[in-house]
């Protein structure tokens, strides 16, 4: 098929190609595989596997920057007709408290384990709410679009440079992809200073695909690997020691 295009169309095509190449050329990505603890091992310790993965990301970002930031985790709502996704806001007060506990050199293993269990429980509740239509992000988006389309106005809540704009400047955009048929998968950041994090938790390891436009993907990967090692140490030694003690007592 031969297409005849005007000079103006050719100009826009060339410009679009240049913009695309500039965008892609500035994207850094890093892949890492962290073991030896995987999905089955985490379940044995009585905490949610996805919650642990999300905690690793929060702890890793805090270790790198000393900050907590707006975080998005996609959650399927496929149980509903026409359902797509809802947001899990995984940067909770409980998770922040857990990060601070792990960062405290004086905190004991038991204190860290308790904080992790509390954070994991809260994460599980948020995930369940999102999957069963009890989230709030899509609801708020619907109110915004309805006001704009039907009433012709955007409520001040959505335009004020405060909570709404801050919470939707997603620095950590995350999604899990776990399948025996797929080794890795990822996506780009949703803002210029953010990270796109695709993660998978398979038997024996956690995999990460990290993207960033500011050449920070490698550093973030390094920090998450360090955090994964710390969490693995706490889980294996705290739970393992208690299990061994219980078996010895029973004997």
C-alpha positions in Angstrom: 0.0 0.0 0.0 1.3 3.4 -1.0 0.3 6.4 1.1 0.4 9.9 -0.2 1.0 12.4 2.5 1.2 16.2 2.6 4.3 17.9 3.7 2.5 18.9 6.9 1.7 15.3 7.7 5.3 14.2 7.0 6.5 17.0 9.3 4.3 15.8 12.2 5.4 12.2 11.7 9.0 13.2 11.9 8.4 15.3 14.9 6.5 12.4 16.6 9.4 10.0 15.9 11.9 12.4 17.4 9.7 12.8 20.5 9.3 9.1 20.9 13.0 8.4 20.5 13.8 11.1 23.1 11.3 9.6 25.5 12.5 6.1 25.1 16.2 7.0 25.1 15.8 8.6 28.5 14.2 5.6 30.1 16.5 3.4 32.3 15.4 0.0 33.3 16.9 -2.5 35.7 16.0 -6.2 36.3 16.9 -8.0 39.4 16.1 -11.4 40.9 16.2 -11.8 44.7 16.3 -15.1 46.5 16.3 -17.5 48.1 12.8 -16.8 49.6 9.8 -17.1 47.4 6.0 -17.2 47.5 5.6 -20.5 49.3 8.3 -19.7 51.9 6.6 -16.4 52.8 3.2 -18.1 53.2 4.8 -20.4 55.8 5.6 -17.4 57.9 2.0 -16.3 58.2 2.2 -13.0 56.2 0.8 -12.1 52.8 3.2 -12.6 50.0 2.0 -9.5 48.1 2.2 -7.4 51.3 5.8 -8.4 51.8 6.6 -7.4 48.2 5.0 -4.0 48.6 6.8 -3.5 51.9 10.2 -4.3 50.2 9.4 -1.5 47.7 8.4 1.0 50.4 11.5 0.1 52.5 13.8 0.3 49.5 12.5 3.7 48.4 12.9 5.0 52.0 16.4 3.6 52.2 17.3 5.4 49.0 15.6 8.8 49.7 14.5 8.9 53.3 10.9 9.7 52.1 7.5 8.1 51.8 5.7 8.8 48.6 2.3 8.2 46.9 2.1 4.6 45.7 -0.2 2.8 43.3 -0.8 -0.9 43.1 -3.3 -2.2 40.6 -6.0 -4.6 41.8 -8.3 -6.5 39.5 -12.1 -6.0 39.8 -12.8 -8.7 37.2 -15.3 -10.3 39.6 -17.7 -7.5 38.5 -19.3 -7.2 35.0 -17.2 -4.7 33.1 -14.8 -4.6 36.1 -11.2 -3.6 35.3 -9.0 -2.3 38.2 -9.0 -0.4 41.4 -6.2 1.1 43.3 -4.5 -0.2 46.4 -2.8 2.6 48.3 0.0 0.5 49.8 1.9 3.3 51.5 -0.1 3.0 54.7 0.7 4.4 58.2 1.2 0.7 59.2 3.7 0.2 56.5 5.5 3.5 57.3 5.7 2.3 61.0 7.2 -1.0 59.8 9.8 0.8 57.6 10.8 2.9 60.6 11.1 -0.1 62.8 13.3 -2.0 60.3 15.4 1.2 60.0 15.9 1.4 63.8 19.3 -0.3 64.7 18.0 -0.9 68.2 14.8 -2.8 67.1 14.7 -6.5 67.9 13.7 -9.2 65.4 10.5 -9.7 67.3 9.6 -6.0 67.1 10.3 -6.1 63.4 8.2 -9.2 62.9 5.3 -7.7 64.8 5.5 -4.5 62.7 5.6 -6.6 59.5 2.6 -8.6 60.5 0.6 -5.5 61.3 1.5 -3.9 58.0 0.7 -7.1 56.1 -2.7 -7.4 57.8 -3.6 -3.8 56.8 -2.4 -4.4 53.2 -4.6 -7.5 53.0 -7.6 -5.5 54.2 -7.0 -2.8 51.6 -6.6 -5.4 48.8 -9.8 -7.2 49.7 -11.7 -3.9 49.8 -10.3 -2.9 46.4 -11.2 -6.2 44.8 -14.8 -6.2 46.2 -15.6 -2.7 45.0 -14.9 -0.9 48.2 -12.0 1.2 47.0 -12.2 5.0 46.5 -9.9 6.0 43.7 -12.2 4.9 40.8 -15.2 6.4 42.7 -13.5 9.8 43.0 -12.5 9.7 39.4 -16.1 9.0 38.4 -17.3 12.0 40.4 -14.8 14.2 38.7 -15.7 13.0 35.2 -19.5 13.2 35.9 -19.1 16.8 37.1 -17.1 17.8 34.0 -19.3 15.9 31.5 -22.8 16.5 32.9 -22.4 19.8 34.9 -19.6 21.4 32.9 -17.5 22.2 36.0 -14.6 20.6 37.8 -15.1 20.7 41.6 -12.4 22.6 43.6 -11.4 19.4 45.3 -9.9 18.2 42.0 -8.1 21.4 41.0 -6.7 22.7 44.4 -3.0 22.1 44.7 -3.3 20.1 47.8 -4.2 16.5 48.8 -5.7 15.4 45.5 -2.8 16.6 43.3 -0.3 15.2 45.8 -1.9 11.7 46.1 -2.2 11.4 42.3 1.4 12.3 41.6 2.3 8.6 41.7 6.0 8.1 42.4 5.8 4.4 42.8 3.5 2.8 40.2 3.5 -0.9 40.8 1.8 -4.1 39.6 2.4 -7.8 40.1 2.8 -10.3 37.3 3.1 -13.9 38.4 2.8 -16.7 35.9 4.8 -19.8 35.2 4.6 -18.8 31.5 6.2 -15.4 32.0 9.7 -14.7 33.3 9.4 -10.9 33.6 7.3 -7.9 32.7 7.2 -4.2 33.3 6.1 -0.8 32.3 7.2 2.8 32.4 6.8 5.4 35.1 3.5 7.4 35.1 5.3 10.7 36.0 8.7 12.1 35.1 10.2 11.7 38.5 8.6 8.3 39.3 9.3 4.6 39.0 7.5 1.9 37.1 7.8 -1.4 39.1 6.6 -4.7 37.8 7.2 -7.5 40.3 6.7 -11.2 40.5 6.9 -13.6 43.4 7.6 -17.1 42.2 8.9 -20.2 44.0 12.3 -19.4 45.4 12.7 -15.7 44.5 11.2 -12.3 43.9 11.8 -10.6 40.5 11.7 -6.9 39.8 11.5 -4.9 36.6 12.2 -1.2 37.5 12.0 1.8 35.1 12.9 5.4 35.7 13.7 8.6 33.7 16.3 10.0 36.2 18.9 7.2 36.1 17.9 6.0 39.5 16.6 2.5 38.6 19.9 0.8 39.4 20.2 2.5 42.8 16.6 1.6 43.7 17.2 -2.0 42.7 20.2 -2.1 44.9 18.3 -0.7 47.9 15.4 -3.2 47.4 17.8 -6.1 47.3 19.4 -5.0 50.6 15.9 -4.7 52.1 14.9 -8.1 50.8 17.9 -9.6 52.6 17.0 -7.9 55.8 13.3 -9.0 55.7 14.4 -12.6 54.8 16.7 -12.7 57.8 13.9 -11.5 60.1 11.4 -14.0 58.7 13.7 -17.0 58.7 15.2 -16.4 62.1 12.2 -15.2 64.0 9.6 -17.7 62.7 12.1 -20.5 62.2 13.4 -20.2 65.8 9.9 -20.2 67.3 8.9 -23.2 65.1 12.0 -25.1 66.2 11.3 -24.2 69.9 7.7 -25.4 69.6 8.8 -28.7 68.0 11.4 -29.2 70.7 8.8 -28.6 73.4 6.3 -30.9 71.8 9.0 -33.6 71.7 
